[in-house]
Amino acid sequence: NNLNCQGLVRQNTNRVKYGMIRQHVFSVKDFRAMTEAGLFIDQKVELIDGVIVDTSPATPEHEDSIDELGEGVVTVFSKWARVRIEKAFDIGDDYWLPHPDVVLAKRKRYGDNPPKREDVFLIIEVSSTTLAEDLGKKLKCYASLGIQDYWVANVKAKTWLIHREPSGDKYLNITEMPFGSSFAPLAFPNDAHVWL
């Protein structure tokens, strides 16, 4: 099932030219085996398009924003939804296993199987140094999956970018609001709050 989340890395992996170094592409299965073997203890990494990448070091402001946001989302939605902070999200691709900052998913136990796209109400990324990726590769991937509600908190600009109405690999409805604004997820329209 090709969900169009592939990037250039995987497309070019099988092309070996004289004098060029070939990257090794890891699958989700490889990544999970390495994680279970303890290779990434005390490291924050993600599998993005077959490449294991270090997530950017969190600034104190980024960490504080995730704490504040996480506490607010848990307080409001924990009776109706599962709130996952910096946990895996299964996009149905053998080479991608993103770990969004916050995922609001259907209320159930996930065990060894992270939420899939049909389980997800909302994805939130908090961006201080990762804005280009959160509005680039990740946005295209989430739109391609049909994620209806994707929020990006731009910590430096102190603004929210609310993405809705996915179409292909983009969102047709993008709303920018300053921190301090009150708004609700599409799935829970009566639960408007100031999140940051």
Beta strands, then each sheet from edge to edge (+ up, - down):
strand 1: 45-48
strand 2: 51-54
strand 3: 81-85
strand 4: 102-106
strand 5: 120-127
strand 6: 149-154
strand 7: 159-167
strand 8: 170-178
strand 9: 182-183
strand 10: 193-194
sheet 1: 1+ 2-
sheet 2: 3+ 4- 5+ 6+ 7- 8+
sheet 3: 9+ 10-
end
